[in-house]
């Protein structure tokens, strides 16, 4: 019998041992070393089973002990007023790789400093001044990926780099607000990703952004000229007053651009030419929707297309390269939407003549040759018989007032987001095996989850009082969290 002084360590030990006993590969989930070769466990007699469990138990006992030794031996000692960092050298640090399962174990450690020393990295520098008044500054690693500037002190760390925290490994710079300067100075060229928040409005000069910039996002407060770096791959503009120019003073997007998210005003006012090679295009609006008839200006390389700024009609041309499409549609048309057969994921919002009456979804709204696998409905609608294409396997509702019906038995997965007021499992077929709720369900959970569900995903903050009686006995996989 394995014994541990700490109850939490005993729980960890039992869990990881069980996972290894269930694993045919019999590899350690901490160090990834093979514990027992699969060939040694081919005979299912009792003695071999007991012997295998003992070998696994002995390995994990030694592995956990070694791991704790690593944590405990990573410390800082003072010698003659000079600090020396002593780090245990062992296979946990080989190739600078640490298995994710180790993180699960380390979260039980009370001393967070040891965890930081062991991981040897942090995702971002944030509120560094909190460390300046204590010895914790000496414990910080020197490899960061992101710097977030929320106040002038954070900006000082970037400019002066007093503690040498900002180095070549720092690739992303986030500036959420204006700083103490007339305009943004030239930024270090080891940064390749820049995010300027909605409260940032200072001028970005022609040489402010390094030529190495690949990703750029500008908030809605920026109302000046924006000089685009020549090798930009991703551009996101949240404001309508930003004027796009390149280094030659022309409104031309870089040919390297692959992702573009803009407002419709940039297309209409600046006459932007979309570069050939663009993969993702998102167009939104702050005004009324306008009808889009000719989509021929959209390159035939775009695979992810969001036309949220436009009202798409039956005659709207959509490039045949698109596989993921987001559109607004007026349902009074009796013609099929001009959706190319390449589209696998369709997100549609119906613009009703009467906003108080739900749209009745009819078969004529989708082409008969549809190859849509994931259909997302983002408005109040009623599903008519035969209106869901038979190719659909994943059906997603974003807000429901009335319980949907006429869901075909080809649907395997259902996702409910937004506010769901009615949804009854009695209207679902036995084909539904994956069921996800990320929004607010204003009815008892037990009446909503189909009895055939095997994989269930719930937003935990919506169901704090969840009990086993709320779930069907068919559920084999249960997950709590949030969809990214």
C-alpha angles and dihedrals in degrees: 000000000000113000131193130182092220116065092210091054089051090053091049092048093050093048097050092043090053091049090053093048088054092046115092091204092057093210122154112258090210105047098012092229119143110257100181127011112237089234091064093060100051093104110073100204122136097248093053091048093052091046092050092051091050092051091050092047092050092049095051092045089056094040094052090046090052091048092052089049090055091052094044094046094052099091145129121246129184121229119176090342089303122114124230123191112214115197124182112241112217144122093287089074098043112128088358089274126138121181118241090236089066090060090057089055096043093056087075090062112105096206106076092185090067091051091053092048091049096049091044093205144065128204096236146352108250131164091355092171088073087070098048097081095054141044090262089092088070091053095056116107120236100230119087133160102197138035119199117200111201099148141015093269090060089051090052090057089056096046101037099025089200095177097035090242095136111071143142092296090064104094105158127062122190117191109183100178145013118291133209097282140088091237138355111279124222107295124221112274095228087077113089101167123058130184119184110191130225092267094055115102107148117125118268105215124215092263099036094098117055119239088243091070112126103165126042133173124181124194126229096260094067108101103165139085115301117205110207119219113239098242100044115151102177127033124179119179115185097177132070097215098062113114114212119216133156127221090278092055095251128125094242124133118226113265089230092064114124103164124042127176115178145142121261090247090071091057095045101041104032097037091224117195111220111230121243107249096044110148105180126034125179120180119182134170142216093202139047122318117260125204116257114209106158117046094167091113089067109094117246089235095072112112100169112049127176114184095177092142094060141064105231118215133196091265097048112127115231119187114253090230093069116111099165117044134180117189147158115230135190105221097204090085114101092203127091119261109257093244114158118231089244092073112106100164118045124183112186134181117195117217105212126208087219109038090199094058121072119237115255106226110219134186092249091065092074129046117253091234092058117149094185113147100175118040119185118191113199103181141052107287143154117223113231122206112284094003096119108079112243090236092067114109100162119048120187128189121198102197125347130201098172126036111262120239137180094053108163122235090243089078111101101169133041127188124191118198133163119026113337114193100168132022122144125193089210088074093055126090124231089255092083108100102152119058126177130183117186099153135060116294110202096196137058112296093222091067094051108049111085114238090234094060115127100164116048126182119187135177100240097209089061094055111039092150097049115152131187090251089066091064129071116245090240093073111112099161122046123179132178126197143070132300111240 
